[in-house]
């Protein structure tokens, strides 16, 4: 008895390689950013981090502090992209209210909240270091 082949994601992917594959991947990334910008939460974070990064230009923080704060803002945006993807995947699976769906969405939200908490702490530490120097 032979078993039926199990489907895998490879059979649904295109057979592109090299530069063509890279260009397609860039296109998918742009599509993902466009989709994220449609979400109010992502737009709010873009405004927040844009303002923080603009503020960095004028504050006399050491370069290493500025690098860390830029990285933290970028990380927050990445976490929000992943949270948005997680929510879309959960909603695609089912729009029915389910405890596991709630748990998944809440965990994504908690990841963003944790990231923003660390950003607030980092900014507080940077401002404190600048004021006491």
LUMROTOR-347765 format. One record per residue: residue in one letter; y, z, x of N, C-alpha, C in turn. Coordinates in Angstrom, 3 decimals, decimal comma. Atoms other than C-alpha are relative to their C-alpha. Example, Ala and Ser with C-alpha at 12.3 -4.5 7.8 and 13.67 -1.06 7.14 Angstrom:
+---+----------+----------+----------+----------+----------+----------+----------+----------+----------+
: r :      n_y :      n_z :      n_x :     ca_y :     ca_z :     ca_x :      c_y :      c_z :      c_x :
+---+----------+----------+----------+----------+----------+----------+----------+----------+----------+
: A :   -1,190 :    0,000 :    0,890 :   -4,500 :    7,800 :   12,300 :    1,200 :    0,000 :    0,900 :
: S :   -1,190 :   -0,060 :   -0,820 :   -1,060 :    7,140 :   13,670 :    1,090 :    0,730 :   -0,770 :
+---+----------+----------+----------+----------+----------+----------+----------+----------+----------+
end
This chain:
+---+----------+----------+----------+----------+----------+----------+----------+----------+----------+
: r :      n_y :      n_z :      n_x :     ca_y :     ca_z :     ca_x :      c_y :      c_z :      c_x :
+---+----------+----------+----------+----------+----------+----------+----------+----------+----------+
: X :   -1,185 :    0,000 :    0,827 :    0,000 :    0,000 :    0,000 :    1,245 :    0,000 :    0,869 :
: X :   -1,251 :    0,008 :   -0,760 :    3,367 :   -0,933 :    1,392 :    1,118 :    0,562 :   -0,866 :
: X :   -1,126 :   -0,600 :    0,722 :    6,457 :    0,942 :    0,464 :    1,147 :   -0,991 :   -0,068 :
: X :   -1,176 :    0,851 :    0,126 :    9,562 :   -0,792 :   -0,784 :    1,008 :    0,413 :    1,064 :
: X :   -0,984 :   -0,354 :   -1,029 :   12,248 :   -0,986 :    1,887 :    1,123 :    0,834 :   -0,619 :
: X :   -1,112 :   -0,830 :    0,480 :   14,890 :    1,668 :    1,522 :    1,311 :   -0,696 :    0,343 :
: X :   -1,284 :    0,658 :   -0,272 :   18,386 :    0,283 :    1,176 :    0,810 :    0,822 :    0,994 :
: X :   -0,917 :   -0,682 :   -0,900 :   20,862 :    1,093 :    3,888 :    1,328 :   -0,736 :   -0,014 :
: X :   -1,345 :    0,560 :    0,071 :   24,525 :    0,413 :    4,374 :    0,131 :   -1,297 :    0,792 :
: X :   -0,098 :    1,201 :   -0,829 :   23,907 :   -2,298 :    6,993 :   -0,142 :   -1,284 :   -0,815 :
: X :    0,218 :    1,219 :    0,772 :   22,727 :   -4,753 :    4,365 :    1,232 :   -0,385 :   -0,823 :
: X :   -1,203 :    0,289 :    0,774 :   26,101 :   -4,502 :    2,606 :    1,188 :   -0,357 :    0,886 :
: X :   -1,096 :    0,278 :   -0,929 :   28,230 :   -4,985 :    5,706 :   -0,019 :   -1,456 :    0,410 :
: X :   -0,097 :    1,363 :   -0,499 :   29,492 :   -8,303 :    6,962 :   -0,574 :   -0,090 :    1,406 :
: X :    0,603 :    0,212 :   -1,328 :   28,042 :   -9,789 :   10,136 :    1,073 :   -0,410 :    1,014 :
: X :   -1,085 :    0,337 :   -0,911 :   31,303 :   -9,851 :   12,055 :   -0,095 :    0,865 :    1,250 :
: X :   -0,035 :   -0,778 :   -1,228 :   31,740 :   -8,742 :   15,636 :    1,242 :   -0,401 :    0,794 :
: X :   -1,106 :    0,320 :   -0,885 :   34,388 :   -8,673 :   18,323 :    1,353 :    0,150 :   -0,671 :
: X :   -1,383 :   -0,058 :    0,481 :   38,017 :   -9,390 :   17,505 :    0,056 :   -0,093 :   -1,518 :
: X :    0,015 :    0,169 :    1,457 :   37,229 :  -10,479 :   13,957 :   -0,304 :    1,328 :   -0,706 :
: X :    0,369 :   -1,298 :    0,561 :   35,596 :   -7,115 :   13,236 :    1,151 :    0,996 :    0,138 :
: X :   -1,136 :   -0,905 :   -0,231 :   38,557 :   -5,227 :   14,746 :    1,128 :   -0,305 :   -0,985 :
: X :   -1,060 :    0,386 :    0,939 :   41,021 :   -7,208 :   12,622 :   -0,344 :    0,432 :   -1,427 :
: X :    0,424 :   -0,447 :    1,330 :   38,976 :   -6,477 :    9,488 :    0,179 :    1,518 :   -0,119 :
: X :   -0,118 :   -1,458 :    0,015 :   38,894 :   -2,756 :   10,390 :    1,466 :    0,422 :   -0,135 :
: X :   -1,429 :   -0,301 :    0,117 :   42,680 :   -2,745 :   10,824 :    0,461 :   -0,249 :   -1,433 :
: X :   -0,346 :    0,305 :    1,392 :   43,016 :   -4,378 :    7,405 :   -0,480 :    1,088 :   -0,952 :
: X :    0,518 :   -1,089 :    0,845 :   40,800 :   -1,709 :    5,834 :    0,829 :    1,265 :    0,175 :
: X :   -0,828 :   -1,175 :   -0,256 :   42,887 :    1,003 :    7,492 :    1,351 :   -0,116 :   -0,704 :
: X :   -1,271 :    0,222 :    0,690 :   46,090 :   -0,506 :    6,146 :   -0,178 :    0,181 :   -1,503 :
: X :    0,290 :   -0,189 :    1,424 :   44,521 :   -0,651 :    2,683 :   -0,121 :    1,489 :   -0,331 :
: X :    0,145 :   -1,446 :    0,209 :   43,616 :    3,043 :    3,030 :    1,333 :    0,716 :    0,005 :
: X :   -1,326 :   -0,621 :   -0,042 :   47,160 :    3,994 :    3,986 :    0,791 :   -0,354 :   -1,255 :
: X :   -0,685 :    0,405 :    1,238 :   48,546 :    1,978 :    1,066 :   -0,505 :    0,812 :   -1,191 :
: X :    0,578 :   -0,785 :    1,100 :   46,155 :    3,771 :   -1,292 :    0,469 :    1,447 :    0,079 :
: X :   -0,431 :   -1,396 :   -0,165 :   47,119 :    7,172 :    0,145 :    1,461 :    0,170 :   -0,394 :
: X :   -1,426 :   -0,085 :    0,321 :   50,844 :    6,444 :   -0,257 :    0,218 :    0,012 :   -1,512 :
: X :   -0,093 :   -0,054 :    1,463 :   50,196 :    6,009 :   -3,980 :   -0,175 :    1,421 :   -0,523 :
: X :    0,217 :   -1,398 :    0,382 :   49,247 :    9,712 :   -4,064 :    1,264 :    0,813 :    0,283 :
: X :   -1,218 :   -0,800 :   -0,151 :   52,179 :   12,077 :   -4,625 :   -0,123 :    1,002 :    1,146 :
: X :    0,194 :   -0,994 :   -1,056 :   50,704 :   14,700 :   -2,289 :    0,180 :   -0,593 :    1,390 :
: X :   -0,138 :    0,642 :   -1,305 :   50,514 :   12,265 :    0,607 :    1,462 :   -0,360 :    0,265 :
: X :   -1,421 :    0,326 :   -0,167 :   54,086 :   11,072 :    0,013 :    0,817 :    1,247 :    0,329 :
: X :   -0,697 :   -1,254 :   -0,286 :   55,280 :   14,691 :   -0,027 :   -0,225 :    0,430 :    1,441 :
: X :    0,282 :   -0,350 :   -1,394 :   53,535 :   15,347 :    3,279 :    0,705 :   -0,933 :    0,971 :
: X :   -0,741 :    0,937 :   -0,844 :   55,064 :   12,194 :    4,767 :    1,463 :    0,424 :    0,124 :
: X :   -1,395 :   -0,460 :   -0,029 :   58,512 :   13,480 :    3,810 :    0,142 :    1,278 :    0,821 :
: X :   -0,042 :   -1,265 :   -0,741 :   57,802 :   16,976 :    5,148 :   -0,121 :   -0,245 :    1,498 :
: X :    0,217 :    0,215 :   -1,430 :   56,431 :   15,773 :    8,474 :    1,050 :   -0,920 :    0,609 :
: X :   -1,105 :    0,829 :   -0,480 :   59,094 :   13,087 :    8,776 :    1,219 :    0,857 :    0,315 :
: X :   -1,140 :   -0,902 :   -0,228 :   61,762 :   15,779 :    8,420 :   -0,246 :    0,893 :    1,213 :
: X :    0,320 :   -0,858 :   -1,149 :   59,983 :   18,059 :   10,905 :    0,099 :   -0,778 :    1,314 :
: X :   -0,056 :    0,802 :   -1,218 :   59,637 :   15,262 :   13,439 :    1,425 :   -0,407 :    0,336 :
: X :   -1,414 :    0,294 :   -0,232 :   63,281 :   14,311 :   13,002 :    0,704 :    1,224 :    0,582 :
: X :   -0,555 :   -1,255 :   -0,499 :   64,213 :   17,955 :   13,561 :   -0,357 :    0,214 :    1,472 :
: X :    0,441 :   -0,156 :   -1,386 :   62,224 :   17,915 :   16,808 :    0,908 :   -0,707 :    0,991 :
: X :   -0,883 :    0,759 :   -0,888 :   64,612 :   15,350 :   18,253 :    1,181 :    0,854 :    0,428 :
: X :   -1,228 :   -0,748 :   -0,261 :   67,512 :   17,788 :   18,033 :   -0,219 :    1,420 :    0,512 :
: X :    0,259 :   -1,365 :   -0,454 :   65,821 :   21,088 :   18,884 :   -0,351 :    0,017 :    1,484 :
: X :    0,215 :   -0,052 :   -1,457 :   65,717 :   22,184 :   22,531 :   -1,361 :    0,583 :    0,397 :
: X :    1,336 :   -0,478 :   -0,353 :   61,974 :   22,839 :   22,609 :   -0,448 :   -0,682 :    1,288 :
: X :    0,616 :    0,673 :   -1,154 :   60,081 :   22,167 :   25,826 :   -0,874 :   -1,162 :   -0,487 :
: X :    0,755 :    1,196 :    0,362 :   58,286 :   18,844 :   25,858 :   -1,413 :    0,333 :   -0,469 :
: X :    1,368 :   -0,357 :    0,396 :   54,863 :   20,496 :   25,621 :   -0,044 :    0,559 :   -1,422 :
: X :   -0,056 :   -0,503 :    1,378 :   55,911 :   22,328 :   22,434 :    0,170 :   -1,160 :   -0,979 :
: X :   -0,218 :    1,161 :    0,867 :   57,151 :   19,072 :   20,962 :   -1,286 :   -0,803 :   -0,169 :
: X :    1,266 :    0,735 :    0,089 :   53,863 :   17,358 :   21,801 :   -0,959 :    0,701 :   -0,956 :
: X :    0,908 :   -0,752 :    0,860 :   51,902 :   20,121 :   20,081 :    0,409 :   -0,107 :   -1,463 :
: X :   -0,476 :    0,084 :    1,380 :   54,076 :   19,993 :   16,967 :   -0,201 :   -1,403 :   -0,580 :
: X :    0,266 :    1,372 :    0,450 :   53,782 :   16,192 :   16,763 :   -1,490 :   -0,151 :   -0,321 :
: X :    1,435 :    0,067 :    0,228 :   50,004 :   16,509 :   17,093 :   -0,379 :    0,714 :   -1,297 :
: X :    0,313 :   -0,769 :    1,209 :   49,892 :   19,167 :   14,355 :    0,401 :   -0,773 :   -1,257 :
: X :   -0,429 :    0,802 :    1,153 :   51,867 :   16,947 :   11,977 :   -0,956 :   -1,168 :   -0,222 :
: X :    0,954 :    1,104 :    0,124 :   49,573 :   14,013 :   12,704 :   -1,331 :    0,473 :   -0,553 :
: X :    1,261 :   -0,555 :    0,490 :   46,532 :   16,193 :   12,127 :    0,072 :    0,295 :   -1,497 :
: X :   -0,167 :   -0,288 :    1,423 :   47,898 :   17,295 :    8,758 :   -0,104 :   -1,280 :   -0,840 :
: X :    0,083 :    1,270 :    0,732 :   48,287 :   13,663 :    7,683 :   -1,439 :   -0,528 :   -0,015 :
: X :    1,398 :    0,423 :   -0,047 :   44,741 :   12,876 :    8,821 :   -0,835 :    0,830 :   -0,977 :
: X :    0,736 :   -0,866 :    0,931 :   43,408 :   15,874 :    6,879 :    0,281 :   -0,426 :   -1,440 :
: X :   -0,326 :    0,429 :    1,364 :   45,256 :   14,667 :    3,786 :   -0,670 :   -1,336 :   -0,332 :
: X :    0,714 :    1,257 :    0,231 :   43,771 :   11,171 :    4,190 :   -1,471 :    0,274 :   -0,319 :
: X :    1,401 :   -0,355 :    0,254 :   40,294 :   12,706 :    4,371 :   -0,158 :    0,702 :   -1,349 :
: X :    0,034 :   -0,684 :    1,292 :   41,049 :   14,944 :    1,385 :    0,116 :   -1,013 :   -1,145 :
: X :   -0,164 :    1,044 :    1,012 :   42,210 :   11,921 :   -0,610 :   -1,285 :   -0,816 :   -0,136 :
: X :    1,259 :    0,758 :    0,032 :   39,040 :   10,032 :    0,356 :   -1,095 :    0,809 :   -0,683 :
: X :    1,004 :   -0,875 :    0,613 :   36,875 :   12,984 :   -0,639 :    0,191 :    0,059 :   -1,511 :
: X :   -0,271 :   -0,060 :    1,441 :   38,568 :   13,278 :   -4,028 :   -0,355 :   -1,310 :   -0,682 :
: X :    0,327 :    1,303 :    0,587 :   38,193 :    9,541 :   -4,655 :   -1,516 :   -0,174 :   -0,115 :
: X :    1,459 :    0,121 :    0,025 :   34,499 :    9,659 :   -3,763 :   -0,606 :    0,885 :   -1,086 :
: X :    0,505 :   -0,903 :    1,039 :   33,904 :   12,666 :   -6,032 :    0,294 :   -0,575 :   -1,381 :
: X :   -0,359 :    0,575 :    1,301 :   35,779 :   11,014 :   -8,899 :   -0,802 :   -1,262 :   -0,299 :
: X :    0,814 :    1,199 :    0,198 :   33,838 :    7,790 :   -8,357 :   -1,414 :    0,373 :   -0,448 :
: X :    1,353 :   -0,441 :    0,346 :   30,564 :    9,673 :   -8,583 :   -0,078 :    0,387 :   -1,464 :
: X :   -0,024 :   -0,415 :    1,392 :   31,507 :   11,261 :  -11,884 :    1,331 :    0,660 :   -0,313 :
: X :   -1,225 :   -0,668 :    0,442 :   34,602 :   12,280 :  -13,804 :   -0,321 :    1,251 :   -0,809 :
: X :    0,453 :   -1,185 :    0,727 :   32,556 :   14,966 :  -15,518 :    0,335 :    1,258 :    0,813 :
: X :   -0,273 :   -1,277 :   -0,649 :   33,561 :   18,557 :  -14,763 :   -1,330 :    0,569 :    0,508 :
: X :    1,230 :   -0,532 :   -0,593 :   30,962 :   19,947 :  -12,368 :    0,384 :    1,004 :    1,089 :
: X :   -0,351 :   -1,020 :   -0,996 :   30,987 :   23,090 :  -10,180 :   -0,038 :   -0,518 :    1,441 :
: X :    0,061 :    0,528 :   -1,365 :   29,960 :   21,156 :   -7,060 :    1,152 :   -0,962 :    0,284 :
: X :   -1,157 :    0,881 :   -0,166 :   32,680 :   18,555 :   -7,615 :    1,254 :    0,847 :    0,237 :
: X :   -1,135 :   -0,903 :   -0,186 :   35,197 :   21,388 :   -7,959 :   -0,030 :    0,617 :    1,393 :
: X :    0,132 :   -0,615 :   -1,327 :   33,858 :   23,026 :   -4,810 :    0,418 :   -0,990 :    1,097 :
: X :   -0,350 :    1,017 :   -0,998 :   34,192 :   19,770 :   -2,839 :    1,508 :   -0,240 :    0,032 :
: X :   -1,446 :    0,234 :    0,054 :   37,738 :   19,145 :   -4,041 :    0,784 :    1,211 :    0,484 :
: X :   -0,679 :   -1,223 :   -0,449 :   38,751 :   22,765 :   -3,466 :   -0,091 :    0,152 :    1,514 :
: X :    0,158 :   -0,095 :   -1,453 :   37,365 :   22,650 :    0,078 :    0,944 :   -0,969 :    0,712 :
: X :   -0,948 :    0,958 :   -0,568 :   39,415 :   19,521 :    0,811 :    1,423 :    0,519 :   -0,070 :
: X :   -1,327 :   -0,591 :    0,163 :   42,504 :   21,221 :   -0,543 :    0,199 :    1,172 :    0,956 :
: X :   -0,079 :   -1,142 :   -0,920 :   41,758 :   24,352 :    1,500 :    0,180 :   -0,469 :    1,441 :
: X :   -0,168 :    0,546 :   -1,348 :   41,492 :   22,225 :    4,651 :    1,462 :   -0,351 :    0,243 :
: X :   -1,414 :    0,348 :   -0,148 :   45,002 :   20,903 :    4,050 :    0,878 :    1,248 :    0,038 :
: X :   -0,760 :   -1,249 :    0,020 :   46,342 :   24,367 :    3,213 :   -0,110 :    0,713 :    1,349 :
: X :    0,215 :   -0,635 :   -1,301 :   44,814 :   25,740 :    6,419 :    0,802 :   -0,720 :    1,081 :
: X :   -0,751 :    0,793 :   -0,968 :   46,355 :   22,917 :    8,435 :    1,498 :    0,291 :   -0,109 :
: X :   -1,426 :   -0,287 :    0,200 :   49,793 :   23,540 :    6,910 :    0,352 :    1,423 :    0,418 :
: X :   -0,229 :   -1,376 :   -0,443 :   49,454 :   27,268 :    7,592 :    0,131 :    0,042 :    1,517 :
: X :   -0,087 :    0,050 :   -1,463 :   48,783 :   26,557 :   11,265 :    1,290 :   -0,673 :    0,459 :
: X :   -1,263 :    0,661 :   -0,354 :   51,771 :   24,204 :   11,355 :    1,164 :    0,972 :   -0,142 :
: X :   -1,063 :   -0,989 :    0,189 :   54,012 :   26,933 :    9,936 :   -0,025 :    1,033 :    1,127 :
: X :    0,119 :   -0,963 :   -1,100 :   52,684 :   29,372 :   12,548 :    0,491 :   -0,616 :    1,307 :
: X :   -0,428 :    0,668 :   -1,230 :   53,201 :   26,856 :   15,363 :    1,512 :   -0,173 :    0,044 :
: X :   -1,454 :    0,150 :    0,053 :   56,758 :   26,125 :   14,242 :    0,680 :    1,361 :    0,200 :
: X :   -0,569 :   -1,338 :   -0,180 :   57,470 :   29,842 :   13,982 :   -0,068 :    0,447 :    1,448 :
: X :    0,148 :   -0,371 :   -1,412 :   56,135 :   30,433 :   17,482 :    0,955 :   -0,791 :    0,889 :
: X :   -0,891 :    0,838 :   -0,809 :   58,138 :   27,513 :   18,897 :    1,453 :    0,436 :   -0,153 :
: X :   -1,387 :   -0,448 :    0,240 :   61,372 :   28,687 :   17,266 :    0,218 :    1,353 :    0,670 :
: X :   -0,109 :   -1,333 :   -0,624 :   60,741 :   32,279 :   18,417 :    0,123 :   -0,125 :    1,523 :
: X :   -0,036 :    0,191 :   -1,451 :   60,055 :   31,133 :   21,998 :    1,337 :   -0,577 :    0,436 :
: X :   -1,281 :    0,627 :   -0,339 :   63,221 :   29,032 :   21,957 :    1,136 :    1,016 :   -0,113 :
: X :   -1,071 :   -0,989 :    0,212 :   65,375 :   31,894 :   20,633 :   -0,046 :    1,141 :    1,018 :
: X :    0,123 :   -1,123 :   -0,938 :   64,028 :   34,486 :   23,078 :    0,039 :   -0,439 :    1,455 :
: X :   -0,018 :    0,493 :   -1,378 :   64,177 :   32,252 :   26,158 :    1,347 :    0,200 :    0,658 :
+---+----------+----------+----------+----------+----------+----------+----------+----------+----------+
end
